[in-house]
Amino acid sequence: MAKAIAFLVLLLISPAAYAVTYTVGGNSGWSTGVDYVTWATGQIFTTNDSLVFNFDSSHDVDEVSQANFVNCNTENPINSSSSSPTTIALTTVGTRFFICPRSNHCSRGQRLVVIVTAGRGTPLPPSDAAPPPRPRSRSPRVTDADPPPPPSGATSILIDKSSLTVGFSLVLTALIGIMG
């Protein structure tokens, strides 16, 4: 019985429990007139997280290459969706680019860059790994500046959560040994 309880507790505190679902644009959703650079600033997107795009029938969402993002080119999207809500799983480390392919929505700022880092509880890549390329833009809503780095405590938060999981597992193992 104690082993079954310990197993259930370990499942509950697994790294997947740290996954976050982000509603793109917050209450404004996926629409023109939203500053997605400001919305994404300060967010830390990691593997296992997901993005939810909520939009009305005047919008769609396309995932595109960096070159197509910079030029608001709607040809050859990587993925495309015209149904809302659209959920995009962030499964790999790297930079992802999203635009609205309708009319001139992209050039009016309806586009989003998401930099996905290693998941919470997932080992971080080596420090000598090359950073992902930063997009440059001509849009008035998206600046040419690089996005800000994650908060200085981001690495320590990830390490602390992993340490907490390992520490809790050790405590449970010890308790099972004593009770068993």
C-alpha positions as CSV (number, residue, x, y, z in Angstrom):
1,M,0.0,0.0,0.0
2,A,2.8,2.4,0.9
3,K,4.5,1.7,-2.4
4,A,1.4,2.5,-4.3
5,I,0.9,5.8,-2.5
6,A,4.6,6.7,-3.1
7,F,4.2,5.9,-6.8
8,L,1.1,8.1,-7.1
9,V,2.9,11.0,-5.3
10,L,5.9,10.7,-7.6
11,L,3.5,10.9,-10.6
12,L,1.9,14.0,-9.3
13,I,5.3,15.8,-8.8
14,S,6.8,14.7,-12.2
15,P,8.2,17.4,-14.5
16,A,5.0,17.3,-16.6
17,A,3.2,18.9,-13.6
18,Y,5.2,22.0,-14.3
19,A,3.9,22.4,-17.9
20,V,2.2,25.7,-18.6
21,T,-0.6,26.5,-21.1
22,Y,-0.3,30.1,-22.4
23,T,-3.2,31.9,-23.9
24,V,-1.5,33.9,-26.7
25,G,-2.3,37.6,-26.1
26,G,-4.0,37.0,-22.8
27,N,-7.5,38.3,-22.7
28,S,-7.0,40.0,-26.1
29,G,-6.3,36.7,-27.9
30,W,-4.9,36.4,-31.4
31,S,-6.0,39.6,-33.1
32,T,-4.7,42.8,-34.7
33,G,-3.8,45.7,-32.4
34,V,-2.1,43.5,-29.7
35,D,1.5,44.0,-28.9
36,Y,2.8,40.4,-28.9
37,V,6.4,41.5,-28.2
38,T,5.2,43.0,-24.9
39,W,3.0,40.0,-24.2
40,A,5.8,37.5,-24.7
41,T,8.4,39.6,-22.8
42,G,9.0,38.0,-19.4
43,Q,7.4,34.7,-20.3
44,I,9.6,31.7,-20.1
45,F,8.4,29.1,-22.7
46,T,9.7,25.6,-22.1
47,T,9.3,22.2,-23.6
48,N,6.0,20.6,-22.4
49,D,4.3,24.0,-22.4
50,S,1.6,24.8,-25.0
51,L,0.2,27.9,-26.7
52,V,-3.5,28.4,-27.2
53,F,-4.5,30.8,-30.0
54,N,-8.0,32.2,-29.6
55,F,-9.3,34.1,-32.6
56,D,-12.4,35.0,-34.6
57,S,-13.2,34.1,-38.2
58,S,-11.3,37.1,-39.5
59,H,-8.0,35.5,-38.4
60,D,-5.9,32.3,-38.8
61,V,-2.6,31.2,-37.4
62,D,0.3,29.9,-39.4
63,E,3.7,28.7,-38.1
64,V,6.3,29.8,-40.5
65,S,10.1,29.8,-41.1
66,Q,12.2,32.7,-39.8
67,A,12.6,34.1,-43.3
68,N,8.8,34.0,-43.9
69,F,8.2,35.6,-40.5
70,V,10.6,38.5,-41.2
71,N,9.0,39.2,-44.6
72,C,5.4,38.4,-43.6
73,N,5.4,35.7,-46.3
74,T,2.3,33.5,-46.1
75,E,3.5,31.0,-48.7
76,N,4.6,27.5,-47.5
77,P,3.6,27.6,-43.8
78,I,5.0,24.9,-41.6
79,N,1.6,24.5,-40.0
80,S,-1.7,26.3,-40.5
81,S,-4.9,26.5,-38.6
82,S,-8.2,28.3,-39.3
83,S,-10.1,26.9,-36.3
84,S,-10.2,28.5,-32.9
85,P,-9.0,27.7,-30.4
86,T,-5.7,26.2,-31.8
87,T,-3.3,24.6,-29.4
88,I,0.3,24.3,-30.3
89,A,2.5,22.0,-28.2
90,L,6.0,23.2,-27.5
91,T,7.9,20.0,-27.7
92,T,11.4,21.0,-28.8
93,V,14.0,23.6,-27.8
94,G,14.3,26.4,-30.4
95,T,12.6,29.4,-31.9
96,R,9.1,29.2,-33.3
97,F,7.5,31.9,-35.5
98,F,3.7,32.5,-35.9
99,I,1.8,34.9,-38.1
100,C,-1.7,35.7,-39.1
101,P,-1.8,35.1,-42.9
102,R,-4.9,37.2,-43.5
103,S,-4.6,40.5,-45.5
104,N,-1.9,42.7,-43.9
105,H,-2.4,41.4,-40.4
106,C,1.3,40.3,-40.0
107,S,2.7,43.6,-41.2
108,R,0.3,45.3,-38.7
109,G,1.9,43.3,-35.9
110,Q,-0.1,40.1,-35.6
111,R,2.9,37.9,-35.3
112,L,4.7,36.2,-32.5
113,V,8.2,34.8,-31.8
114,V,8.5,32.2,-29.1
115,I,11.9,31.0,-27.8
116,V,11.4,27.5,-26.2
117,T,14.0,26.5,-23.6
118,A,14.5,23.1,-21.9
119,G,11.5,22.0,-19.9
120,R,11.1,22.4,-16.2
121,G,13.0,19.5,-14.7
122,T,14.7,18.7,-18.0
123,P,18.5,19.0,-18.1
124,L,19.7,22.3,-19.6
125,P,21.7,22.2,-22.8
126,P,25.5,22.7,-22.5
127,S,26.4,26.3,-21.9
128,D,28.6,26.3,-25.1
129,A,25.6,25.5,-27.3
130,A,24.9,28.1,-30.0
131,P,21.9,30.3,-29.2
132,P,18.9,30.2,-31.7
133,P,18.9,32.9,-34.4
134,R,17.1,36.1,-33.5
135,P,14.6,37.4,-36.0
136,R,14.9,40.9,-37.4
137,S,11.7,42.7,-38.4
138,R,10.4,45.6,-40.4
139,S,7.1,45.7,-38.5
140,P,6.4,48.8,-36.4
141,R,5.1,46.6,-33.6
142,V,8.2,44.3,-33.6
143,T,11.5,45.9,-32.8
144,D,14.9,44.9,-34.3
145,A,16.2,44.4,-30.7
146,D,16.8,40.9,-29.5
147,P,14.2,39.7,-27.0
148,P,15.3,40.1,-23.4
149,P,17.2,37.2,-21.8
150,P,15.3,35.1,-19.2
151,P,15.3,36.5,-15.7
152,S,18.6,35.9,-14.0
153,G,17.0,33.4,-11.5
154,A,15.5,31.2,-14.3
155,T,18.2,28.6,-14.2
156,S,18.2,28.4,-10.4
157,I,14.4,28.0,-10.4
158,L,14.7,25.0,-12.8
159,I,17.5,23.5,-10.8
160,D,15.5,24.1,-7.5
161,K,12.4,22.3,-8.9
162,S,14.5,19.4,-10.1
163,S,16.3,19.2,-6.7
164,L,12.9,19.3,-4.9
165,T,11.6,16.4,-7.0
166,V,14.8,14.3,-6.3
167,G,14.8,15.2,-2.6
168,F,11.2,14.3,-2.3
169,S,11.8,11.0,-4.0
170,L,14.6,10.2,-1.6
171,V,12.4,11.0,1.4
172,L,9.6,8.8,0.1
173,T,12.1,5.9,-0.6
174,A,13.4,6.2,2.9
175,L,9.8,6.2,4.3
176,I,8.9,3.1,2.3
177,G,12.0,1.4,3.6
178,I,11.1,2.2,7.2
179,M,7.4,1.2,6.8
180,G,7.9,-1.7,4.4
